[in-house]
């Protein structure tokens, strides 16, 4: 059985440390505070796929350190609310918001979204979630909540890196799940749930290769700094995260786990 690896607590709790910034830059090419499988190209495409403008009100589910949400507010001028269950992520996000002087347009809060969204009906023009939906139970209920929270014509975008594409051993499932709660999806399940929540599906993009590439670069960037990271994390935690990243790389490279990006809208 794989040992638990506290990726998010360490990534967000140590967000400001230079070594973690260097790893993010080497992994992604640009530092958005990421802990996901989103490429820079995908980051650039998300606002276009959501149709964001300076008048948009946007919700990010699983905002983590909040850097990407802040970037959207800076570049587009939209209003952004970020929700995450991880306390360290929200603390980092609120600190970054203060530094950026964006307190009037960006807001972050701790929230377990599996229990509902803390907003009125028709609040947002767009809702997105990068590689966080797979951590949240009751997906159908969550999609229904997102539908409720969106204005007519509003768009939803989310990615799921745990669509099963082949045979998995129990050891691989345990290692891939070692950083927290996970829900693995059969092919076509997300499309069915999107339809059941009354959304109109716009696009489904296969981004499995990106997850394979990112996990490999992340593993190598950490491995090059093993001595420093063992000091910061402890040897057991370091090795646990390395096993996790190696597992992600293998399963996505062999396409036994696949990552898809989904875009849909609420019919006006």
C-alpha positions as CSV (number, residue, x, y, z in Angstrom):
1,X,0.0,0.0,0.0
2,X,1.4,3.4,-1.0
3,X,2.1,5.8,1.9
4,X,0.2,9.1,1.9
5,X,2.1,12.0,0.2
6,X,1.0,15.4,1.3
7,X,1.6,17.2,-2.0
8,X,-0.8,20.1,-1.5
9,X,0.1,21.0,2.1
10,X,3.7,21.2,1.2
11,X,3.3,22.9,-2.2
12,X,1.0,25.6,-0.7
13,X,2.6,25.8,2.7
14,X,6.0,26.3,1.2
15,X,4.7,28.3,-1.7
16,X,7.1,31.3,-1.1
17,X,10.3,29.2,-0.9
18,X,12.6,29.8,-3.8
19,X,13.3,26.1,-4.4
20,X,9.6,25.4,-5.0
21,X,9.4,28.4,-7.4
22,X,12.4,27.0,-9.3
23,X,10.7,23.7,-9.6
24,X,7.5,25.2,-10.9
25,X,9.4,27.2,-13.5
26,X,11.3,24.1,-14.7
27,X,8.1,22.0,-14.7
28,X,5.7,24.5,-16.5
29,X,7.9,27.2,-18.0
30,X,6.1,29.9,-16.0
31,X,5.2,30.1,-12.4
32,X,1.4,30.3,-11.7
33,X,1.8,28.4,-8.4
34,X,0.6,25.3,-10.2
35,X,0.2,21.8,-8.8
36,X,-1.8,20.5,-11.9
37,X,-1.3,19.1,-15.4
38,X,-2.1,22.4,-17.1
39,X,0.3,23.5,-19.8
40,X,1.1,27.2,-20.5
41,X,-0.8,26.8,-23.8
42,X,-3.9,25.5,-21.9
43,X,-3.6,28.4,-19.4
44,X,-3.7,30.8,-22.4
45,X,-6.7,29.1,-23.9
46,X,-8.9,28.8,-20.8
47,X,-10.1,32.5,-20.9
48,X,-10.9,32.2,-24.6
49,X,-12.8,28.9,-24.1
50,X,-14.8,30.5,-21.3
51,X,-15.4,33.7,-23.3
52,X,-14.1,35.9,-20.5
53,X,-14.2,39.7,-20.7
54,X,-13.6,42.5,-18.3
55,X,-17.3,42.4,-17.3
56,X,-17.2,38.6,-16.4
57,X,-17.7,37.2,-13.0
58,X,-15.7,34.0,-12.6
59,X,-15.6,31.1,-10.1
60,X,-12.6,28.8,-9.8
61,X,-13.1,25.6,-7.9
62,X,-9.9,24.2,-6.5
63,X,-8.0,27.5,-6.8
64,X,-4.9,26.3,-4.8
65,X,-2.4,29.2,-4.3
66,X,-4.7,31.5,-6.3
67,X,-2.0,32.7,-8.7
68,X,-3.8,31.8,-11.9
69,X,-7.0,33.4,-10.7
70,X,-5.1,36.6,-9.9
71,X,-3.4,36.4,-13.3
72,X,-6.9,36.4,-15.0
73,X,-8.0,39.4,-13.0
74,X,-4.8,41.3,-13.9
75,X,-4.8,40.4,-17.6
76,X,-8.6,40.5,-18.4
77,X,-10.0,42.7,-15.6
78,X,-12.7,40.2,-14.6
79,X,-13.9,39.5,-11.1
80,X,-12.7,36.2,-9.7
81,X,-13.8,34.1,-6.7
82,X,-11.6,31.1,-5.8
83,X,-12.6,28.3,-3.5
84,X,-10.4,25.5,-2.1
85,X,-10.6,23.1,0.8
86,X,-6.9,23.4,1.5
87,X,-6.2,26.0,4.2
88,X,-2.5,26.5,3.2
89,X,-3.6,27.3,-0.4
90,X,-6.2,29.9,0.7
91,X,-3.6,31.6,3.0
92,X,-1.2,31.8,0.1
93,X,-3.9,33.1,-2.2
94,X,-5.0,35.8,0.1
95,X,-1.4,36.9,0.7
96,X,-0.8,37.1,-3.1
97,X,-4.1,39.1,-3.5
98,X,-2.9,41.7,-1.0
99,X,0.5,41.9,-2.7
100,X,-1.2,42.5,-6.1
101,X,-3.6,45.1,-4.6
102,X,-6.6,43.2,-6.1
103,X,-8.8,42.9,-3.0
104,X,-11.7,44.6,-4.7
105,X,-11.9,42.2,-7.6
106,X,-10.4,38.8,-6.3
107,X,-11.7,36.9,-3.4
108,X,-10.6,33.5,-2.0
109,X,-12.3,31.3,0.7
110,X,-12.0,27.9,2.3
111,X,-14.9,25.8,1.1
112,X,-15.9,22.1,0.8
113,X,-17.8,22.4,-2.5
114,X,-19.1,18.8,-2.3
115,X,-21.6,20.3,0.2
116,X,-22.7,23.1,-2.1
117,X,-21.5,26.4,-3.5
118,X,-21.8,29.5,-1.3
119,X,-23.5,31.7,-3.8
120,X,-26.9,32.7,-5.1
121,X,-28.5,31.4,-8.3
122,X,-27.1,32.9,-11.5
123,X,-24.1,34.5,-9.9
124,X,-21.3,33.7,-12.4
125,X,-20.6,34.1,-16.1
126,X,-18.1,31.2,-16.0
127,X,-16.9,28.4,-13.7
128,X,-13.7,26.5,-14.2
129,X,-11.7,23.9,-12.3
130,X,-8.2,22.6,-13.2
131,X,-7.6,19.0,-12.2
132,X,-9.7,19.4,-9.0
133,X,-13.0,17.8,-9.9
134,X,-11.4,14.3,-9.4
135,X,-10.8,15.1,-5.7
136,X,-14.5,16.0,-5.0
137,X,-17.2,13.4,-4.2
138,X,-20.8,13.6,-5.5
139,X,-19.8,14.9,-9.0
140,X,-23.3,14.9,-10.3
141,X,-24.5,17.1,-7.4
142,X,-21.5,19.4,-7.9
143,X,-22.3,19.9,-11.6
144,X,-25.9,20.6,-10.7
145,X,-24.7,23.2,-8.3
146,X,-22.5,24.8,-10.9
147,X,-25.4,24.9,-13.3
148,X,-27.4,26.7,-10.6
149,X,-24.6,29.2,-10.0
150,X,-24.2,30.1,-13.6
151,X,-26.1,32.8,-15.5
152,X,-28.0,31.6,-18.6
153,X,-25.4,31.2,-21.4
154,X,-22.6,30.8,-18.8
155,X,-19.8,28.4,-19.4
156,X,-18.1,25.6,-17.4
157,X,-14.7,24.2,-18.1
158,X,-13.0,21.4,-16.1
159,X,-10.3,18.8,-16.6
160,X,-10.2,15.3,-15.3
161,X,-6.9,13.4,-15.3
162,X,-8.4,10.2,-13.9
163,X,-10.3,8.8,-16.8
164,X,-9.5,5.1,-16.9
165,X,-8.1,4.0,-20.3
166,X,-6.7,0.6,-19.5
167,X,-5.9,-2.0,-16.9
168,X,-4.6,-0.8,-13.5
169,X,-3.1,-2.8,-10.6
170,X,-4.2,-2.1,-7.1
171,X,-0.6,-0.9,-6.4
172,X,-0.9,1.6,-9.2
173,X,-4.2,2.8,-8.0
174,X,-2.9,3.2,-4.4
175,X,0.2,5.1,-5.6
176,X,-1.8,7.4,-7.9
177,X,-4.2,8.1,-5.0
178,X,-1.5,8.6,-2.4
179,X,-1.9,12.4,-2.3
180,X,-5.5,12.5,-1.2
181,X,-9.1,11.5,-2.0
182,X,-9.7,10.6,-5.7
183,X,-12.5,9.5,-7.9
184,X,-11.6,7.5,-11.0
185,X,-13.9,7.8,-14.0
186,X,-14.9,5.3,-16.7
187,X,-14.8,6.6,-20.3
188,X,-17.9,8.7,-21.2
189,X,-19.0,9.2,-17.6
190,X,-18.2,12.9,-17.5
191,X,-20.1,13.5,-20.7
192,X,-23.1,11.7,-19.2
193,X,-22.9,13.7,-16.0
194,X,-22.6,17.0,-17.9
195,X,-25.7,16.1,-19.9
196,X,-27.6,15.0,-16.8
197,X,-26.9,18.4,-15.2
198,X,-28.6,20.0,-18.3
199,X,-25.4,21.5,-19.8
200,X,-24.8,21.6,-23.5
201,X,-21.4,20.0,-24.3
202,X,-19.1,22.2,-26.4
203,X,-15.8,20.3,-26.6
204,X,-13.9,17.4,-25.1
205,X,-10.1,17.6,-25.6
206,X,-7.6,14.8,-25.0
207,X,-4.7,16.3,-23.0
208,X,-3.2,13.1,-21.8
209,X,0.2,13.8,-23.4
210,X,0.5,17.0,-21.5
211,X,0.0,15.3,-18.2
212,X,2.7,12.7,-19.1
213,X,5.2,15.5,-20.0
214,X,4.5,17.6,-16.9
215,X,4.7,14.8,-14.5
216,X,8.1,13.8,-16.0
217,X,9.5,17.3,-15.8
218,X,8.2,17.7,-12.3
219,X,9.8,14.5,-11.2
220,X,13.2,15.5,-12.7
221,X,13.1,19.0,-11.3
222,X,12.6,17.6,-7.8
223,X,15.2,14.9,-8.3
224,X,17.9,17.4,-9.2
225,X,17.2,19.1,-5.8
226,X,16.9,16.0,-3.7
227,X,19.3,17.0,-1.0
228,X,17.5,20.4,-0.4
229,X,14.0,18.8,-0.6
230,X,14.8,16.0,1.8
231,X,15.9,18.7,4.3
232,X,12.6,20.6,3.7
233,X,10.2,17.7,3.5
234,X,11.9,14.7,5.1
235,X,13.1,11.6,3.1
236,X,9.8,9.7,3.4
237,X,7.8,12.6,2.0
238,X,10.2,13.3,-0.8
239,X,10.3,9.6,-1.9
240,X,6.5,9.4,-1.6
241,X,6.0,12.4,-4.0
242,X,8.6,11.0,-6.4
243,X,6.7,7.7,-6.5
244,X,3.5,9.5,-7.2
245,X,4.9,11.6,-10.0
246,X,6.6,8.5,-11.6
247,X,3.3,6.7,-11.4
248,X,1.5,9.5,-13.1
249,X,4.1,9.6,-15.9
250,X,3.9,5.9,-16.5
251,X,0.1,5.6,-16.5
252,X,-0.4,8.6,-18.8
253,X,2.5,7.7,-21.1
254,X,0.9,4.3,-21.6
255,X,-2.6,5.9,-21.7
256,X,-4.0,3.6,-19.0
257,X,-5.1,6.8,-17.3
258,X,-6.2,9.7,-19.5
259,X,-6.7,13.4,-19.0
260,X,-9.6,15.2,-20.8
261,X,-10.7,18.9,-20.8
262,X,-14.4,19.5,-21.0
263,X,-16.2,22.7,-22.0
264,X,-20.0,23.1,-21.8
265,X,-22.6,25.9,-21.4
266,X,-25.9,26.6,-19.7
267,X,-28.5,27.1,-22.4
268,X,-30.1,30.5,-22.2
